[in-house]
């Protein structure tokens, strides 16, 4: 009797980042050589929602058989060739329930997890590897609790998945932020202005803190600490006077808030399936207020402001060195666990070493900057007492 070939499913969910394709390549290369079949689930969890469990159905938009040639070509590029979405099968709006399920799921919000389990069984998937942030991986945890064998890989620009010091995409984000902010300095210096750069970071300020620590900005404001605009204006004015070209720079996390304000700045009232509204606009608000109050701290003279939102410029294109190496290691770590018969784990990088932790850590707490240890609330900039024995990216959250 021929032994059944085991199958691994892999998907990418949430926002795209450089490093996803190298992770898919690493998983596929190793898995094929260990005798597994690898199925790429397209468009995140949406591929398993829309899949029709019928051998005669055309499911090419949902599932793709992965080969070495296919992943090798894609593995050198950014983004994700499997595509992605923010689909949450446990909270699926009726308007996007696929046609073949509409008679069964008629509520405004539906939990279609039984369909996901049915489709995984139909596809013969023995192990599922979701690559994503805490939203995507929280549903991976749900499937783990339902008995599905899950090995999760952390990905997010914000570097805010709990249980790991590093998430795929973070290094490229920091690298691009440094590069782009340095380019913008030429305009800020030429016109003797304040430069306000809005960066990613909904709840965690790592993407503003690390570039500032590396010299991209004079100050940074982050979600973990509501700031006083008057304090920021005074500090930037001091920085501007000290600079030979008479300008200064602040990095603003998209989730940052001002004291006495109404909370975060949003582009619209629409929410995704994880309850998040699209952030954006705090940089422009800060820029407008800085211009208005600047005469108070600059001898009565108004200082003009350049405001730039980096947005997708830091998440598009090819991965940097770190986001080429770490995904390769994470993919192989995932296969190590599968070969050992282990599941319900999140591969991780902690204190400079590759490791793994229970997958339930992704929902256990929020990973944010510890402002008591790493942020000067008075000076609005990173704080450190020593680099000795610190992890590679200096600041993380402790388990």
N, C-alpha and C positions, 0 to 999 in steps of 0.2 A: 504494500500500500504506500502510495506517494505521500510524503509529509507535506501538509499545507504550508505554503509560503506565508510568512507573517507580514503584516502591512503596518506602516507608519503613516499617519496623516499629519500634515503641517500646514499652518495658516498664519497670516499676519493680520492684526487688527489695529484699529485706531489710526493715528496719524502716521504718514510715511516718514522714515528717517533713512539716512545713509547707513548701510550695514545690514539691512534686512536680507538683501540678496546673497551676500557672503555667508550669512547664517543658514539660509536655505541650502546653499551649495554645500556647506560643511556637513549638514545633517544628511543630505542626499548621497554625497560621495561615500561617507562612512557606512551609511545604512545599506546601500547597494552592495558594497564590498563585504558586508556581514551577512548578505543573503536575504535582506528585506526588500519588499516592494514599497515605494514611496508615492503617496498621493498628495498633490498640492490642492488644498481647499481654497477656492478662489473667493475674493472679496470678504475675507474674514469669516466670522460666524455666519454671514449671509449665505455663503455657499452651501452650508448644511441645512439652513432654513429652506432654501429654494429647491434643493435636490429632490428629484422625483424617484422614489424607490421602485423603478420599473426597468427591466433590462432592455426594453425597447425605447425608452425615453432618451432624448438628447440632453445629457447633463454636462456638455462640454463647457458651458458657462459657469459650472459649479465645481467641477473636479477635473484635475489634470494629472496624468501620469508623468512623474518626473524621471528624467534620464540624465546621465553625466553630461552629455553634449548640451542639453538645454540649460542646466544650472551653471555650467562652466561659462557659457556665453553671458549669462545674466549676472554671474557672481562678481564681475568687475565693475558693475554699475550701481548707481544709487536707486532709491525708491524700492518698490517691490513688484516684481513681474507677476506675482500672484494677485496683485491688487488688494485693496483693503476697504474696510467700512467700519462704522461705529455701531453695527448691529448688535443688539442685546436680546438673545432668544427668550430670556425670561421676562422681558418687558417689551414685547413686540406690538407696535401700534397696528390697529386694524387696517389702516390704509395701505400698509405694506405687507400684509399677510399674502403669501402667494396664492394665485387663483385656485390651485387644487386643494387648498386648506381652508378656504373661506367659509364653507358650510360648517366646518368643525370649530373654527375660532372666530367668534362674533363679538367679543367684548372690545371695548375701546383699547385696552392693554391686555395682551395675552402672553401666557407662559407656554411656549411651544417646545419645552425641553423634551417631552415624550417623543416628538418628531425627530429631534436631534439624536436621541438615543436609538431610535429605530433606523435612522439613516446611517449612523456609525456601524450598526450591526450589519445592515445591508451591504455596506462597502467592505466589510471584513476588517475594519481598522482595529488593530490590537493596542496601539499606543497613539495618543494624540499629542502633538507638540504645538501649542499656541505661542506665538511670539507677539508680545504687546505690553501695554502699560497696565496699571492696576485695574482699569475698567475691563479690558479684554481678559486679563488673567483672573479677575474675580469670577467671571463665568466659567473659566477653566476650573476654578476651585469648586464651583457648583457641580460640574460634571464629575469631578473627582469624588464628591460626596455621593453622587449617583452610581458610583462603581466604575467609571471610565478611568483607564490608566492614563494619567496626565503627567507630562514633563514640561514645565513652563520655562520660557526664555524671556528675560526682562528687556523691554525696549521703551525708551521715551526720551525726547529732547530734554525734558525737565529734570531727568535723573531722580525721579521721585517714587520709584517702586520700592517699597520696604523690603528689607532682607538682603539687599545687595548694595555695595558701595558704588557700583557702576551699572548703567543701563545703555544698551546699544543706541547710538545716535548722539550721546551727550558730548563726546570729544569733538565731533565734527561741528556741533553747534557752538561750542566754545571757540574752536579754531576760526570758524567763519565770523563770529562776533568780533573777535580780535582783528581779523583782517579788514572787515567792513568799517569798523569804528575807526581804525587807523586811517583808512582812506577818507572818511568823512571829516577827520581832523583838519585836512588841508583847507576845506571850505570854511570850517569854523574859525580857523586861525586867520585866513585871508580877510574875513569880515569881522573879526574880533567879537565873536558871539558865544553864547551858551550853546552847547550841543546836547540835545536830549535824544537818546536812543532807546526805543522801546524794544524789549526782548521777550522771549518766551518765559513762562513761569506762572502758572495759575495759582497754585498754593505754595510752591517752594521756590526759593530765590537763588538756587544754585547757578542758573544760567546768567544771572546778573553778578553774583558774588565772585565766581571764578574768573571771568574776564576782567573785572575790576581789580581783583588781586594780582592779575598778570599785567596790569598797566593800561587796560583799555579805557578806563574812566577814572575820574577823580572821586566820584561818589556813586553810590547805588542805592535805590530804594526797592524794597522787597515785600512780598505779601505778608511775611511773618511779623512785620512791624509797621503799623500805620504811622505816617510821617507828617511833620509840620512843614507846609510849603514855605513859610517864613524862614525856618531853619535851613532848608535846602537852598533858598535864594541867598542867604547870608554866606553859607559855606562855598557855594559856587562863585560868588563874587570875590571871596578871599582867594580861591584857587585861580581865578581869572587874572587878578592883579599880580599874582606871583609868576604867572606863565610868561615867558619872553614874547609869545605871539598874542597875548591878551585874550585867551579863550579858556573855557573849561568844559568838562564833559560829565554827564550823569547817565548811568544806565538804569532804566526803569522797567521792572518786571511787569508783564501785562496784568498780573493780578494784584499789583500794589494798590494801596488805598491811602488817601489823605485823612488825617484826623478831622472830625466834624463833617466828613463827607458821607454820602449815602451807601458806600460800599464800592464794589468793583465796577469797572467801566465795561459795558457790553455793546456789541454792534447791533444786536437785535434781541427781541424777547423770546425767540424760538429756542427750544431746548432739544438736545439730542436724546437718544434713548437711555443715556446714563444720567440725565438730568442736568447736563451742562449747557449753559448759554455761551455763545462765541464771544470771547473777550476781545477788546481792542478799543483804543482811544485814550487811555490814561496818559500816554506820552504827549499827545496834543494838548490835553488839559493842563498838564504840568508846564508845557512850553508856554501856553497862553498866560498862565498865572505868573510864571517867572518874568515874562516880559512886562506884565502890568506892575509888579511890585519891585522890579529891579532898581528904579531910581532911588529907593529908600536906602539901598546898600552900595550905591555907586555914585555918590555925590550929586544926586539929582538927575543923573543921565540915564536914559532908558537903554537897556541892552537888548538887542534883537536876538532871536533864538532860531536855530535850525532844529527841526523835529523830524526824526526819521524812524519809521517802524521797519525793523528788519524782516519780520514775518518769514515767509517761505524761502527767502534767500539763504537762511541758515540750515534749511532741511532738504534743499534740493541738491542735485548733482551727486558726484562720487564721494565715497567715504574717505576720511583721512586715515592715517596709519593705524591709530588706535581702533577705529571702527572697521578696520579690515582684519585686525588680529583678534580682538575680543570675540566677534561673532564666530570666527573659526574655532576658537577654544570652547565657547558656549555650545556650539553644535556638537562637538565631540564629547563634551561633558554629558550632554543629553543622551548620546548613544551609549556612553559608559553606564549610565544608570539603567537604561533599557536592557542592556546585555546582562546587568546584574539582577534583573527582575524587579527593579525598584520603581515605584511610581508615586505620584502625589508630592513632587518636589519642584522647587524653583532653583535653576542653576544660578550661581552668584559669584561675585568677586568681592572678597572681604579681606581688609587689611593686607592687600597685595597678593592674596592667594585665591585661586579658583576653588569653589566649594559648592554646596547645595544646602537648601533649607526647606522646611515644610512649606507647601504651597499656601497654606492658610495664612501665612505671614502677610500676603498681599492685601488682605482685608482686616488685618489685626490693628493697624495704626497708620497714621499719616506720616510719611517721611518728609520732613521739612528741616530748614536750617535751624539749628539750636542757637538762637540769637545771644544767649548768655555766654556761649563759648566762642562764637565766630563772628558776631556783628556788633559794631559800636553804634548804638542807637543815638548817641549824642553827635557823633561825627559822620554818620550815614555812610559807613564804609566797612569793609571786612576787618575783622579783628583777629589777631593771633598772638600767642605768647611764645610759641616755639613750633618748629617744623619737625622736631625730633620724634620719631616713631609715629608720625601721622601717615594716613593712607595717601596714595598717589594724588588724589584730588582734594587733599587737605581736610575737607569737612564732609561729614556724613552723619547719619543718625545711628544711635546705638540700639541694638536689639535688647 
